């Protein structure tokens, strides 16, 4: 493409998940630049593609931003992984899930089980621990949010002490108040014995970023 050889191989864990139904990647070129993958976007010579079918790329202000759901999402949701989105606020752009904007910008969660909240104009996002996603997948209960010193905190078993709050990162975690401080603990979580989540994550780790 444009005199350059560009190669792309879908991650091996996706091949195992999708099998023969894995969507065909595409290639895009602009002004001597080229890239291959999924949902490619180009702007002012910047060309990028997502590495996975449910990833997303969007151009804004001469720059292309791409986001791919992390391997733990594909390992838990499989081919039913929800498509990611992008949201712009002024000149800022963020991509992921459940995107929220505030006066200080815009942010998105990295997983479909994540949540974003805006408080006092600042947006913060919280995702369950990967171990919780791997163990519970789509049956993860929704996170709760609290206000802590003027900013949001989200997770599980959220507990407040005076003006501060903290949350666990898994549904089986707990938070306790001691000496006016909130301390949270999450026990180790393992997926069901028949789950392929760990093997898929191992395959993704072997490939690297």
N, C-alpha and C positions, 0 to 999 in steps of 0.2 A: 504494500500500500504506500503510495507516494515514494516509491523507491526503497522503502524500508521493510524488513521482514518483522512482522509482529506475531507473536505466538501466545496462545492462552489455553490453559487446561483447567477445566472446572475442578475444584477441590475434590479429592477422592471420597471424603465423607458424603458429599452431595451425590456422587455417582452411586454410592451404596444406598442412600435414602430414596432417590428418585428412580434409579434403574433406567430403563429405556424411555421413561417419560421426562427425563431431564431436558429442559428447554435448550434449544440451540443458542449458543452465544452469538454475538454480532461484533463487527469491527467498525470503527468510525475514524475518519481522518480529517484534519483541517490544518491548513498552512504548514505542511511538513510534519505535523505531529499526528500520531496514530495510537489507538488503544483498542483492545478487544476485551470483551466480557459481556455484561448484561446492562441494559438500560443506559447506554453510553450517552454522554452529553459533551458538547464542545462550545467554547466561547473564547474569542480572541486568541486562538492558538493553543488554548488549554483544553486537552482532550482526556477524559477519564471515563472508566467504566466500573460498575460494581462487579464483584467477584462471584456473586450468588444471584439466583433468579429473583429472590424477594428483596434484594438490595435496591438502592435508588441513587440516582445522580441528578443534580440540578445545577444549572449555571446561574450565577448572579454576580454582577459587578466585575465581570472579566475573569471570574474564578469558578472552577467546577468543584463542587463538594459531593463526595460519595459516601454512602453508609451501607454496611452489610450487617444483617443480624448476626450475632456471634454464634459459633458452632453449637453452644448449649441450647440455643433456641431451635435450631434445625433438629438437634438430637431429641428434643422433647415434643415439638410440634410437627416434625416431619415435613412432608410436602404441603401440609396445611398451614405452614408458617405464614402469619399475616404479612402483607407487604408493608414495608416501611414508608414513611412520608417525609417531606421536607416542609419547613415553615420559615418564612422570612419576616424579619422585623427591622425596618429601616434598611441598612446595608448589611445586616447580619443574617446569616442563614444557618439553620440547624436541621439535622435529619435523624430520624429514629422513630420512636413510638410515643404517642400521647403528648406531642409537642405543645408547649405553653409559652406564651410571650408575656413579658412585663416591661416596665419602663427601662430596665437595665439590659434588656436583650431577650433572647429566645433560647430554649433548651429542649432536648428530647431525651426520653429514656432509651436505654440500649436494648430492652426486651419488651415483649408485649405485656408482661406482668409488671413492668415498671410503672411509676407514677411521677408526674411533675406537678409542682405547686408554685404559685407566685405569691410572695408576701413582701409587702413594702417595696414592690417593684422588682425584687430579685427572684429569679426562677432557679429552683433546685430540683434535681431529679434523683429518684431512688429506685434501684433495682434489687429484687430479692437475690440472696446469695446464689451463685451457680449451683451449689449442692442442693438447694431447695428446688430450683427449677428442674434439675436432673431427677430428683426423687419424686416430685409431685406434678411436674409438667403443667398441663392445662387445668388441673384441679387445684392449683394454688389459690388460696383465698385472697381477696383483695387486701391491699395494704391500707393502713389507717395513717392519718397525718395529724400532727400536733404543731403548735407554735412554740418555738424555743428561742428566747432572746431576740425576737423580732424576725426570725426566719423559720421556714418550715422544716420539719423533719418527718420522715415517713418510714413505715416498716410495720413490725408486728409487736404486740404487747407493749405499746408505747406507754411510757410512764413519765410523769412530770414531778419536779421538785422545785418549788419556788418558780422562777421564770424560765427554767431550763427543762428540756425534755429529751428523751432518747428512745430509740426503738431497736428491737432486734431485727435481724435480717432474714430470719426464717420463722414460719408459723409455730415452730416448737421452741423458739427462744423465749427468754424471760428477761425482764428488767426490774431491778430493785433499787430502792432509795437507801443510801447509807451515807451518813455524815453530810447530808444535804446534796449529795451527788447521785446521779442515776448511772448505774452500771448494768450493762446488758450482756447476756451470754447466750450463745447458740450452740446446742449440742450437734455432734457430727450427724450428717444425714447420708444415707445410702439409698440408691434407687432400688426398686423391686428386683428380685432375682432374674426375672424374665425381661428386664429392660435392656435395650441396646445402647442406652445413653453413654455409659462409660466407655464402651468400645469405640463409639463414634467420636467421642472427645479425644480418646487416645490417638485415633487416626488423624484427627485435625491437628493435634499437638505435634505429631511426627512431621507434618507438612510445614509447620511454622506459619508465620503471618503472611 
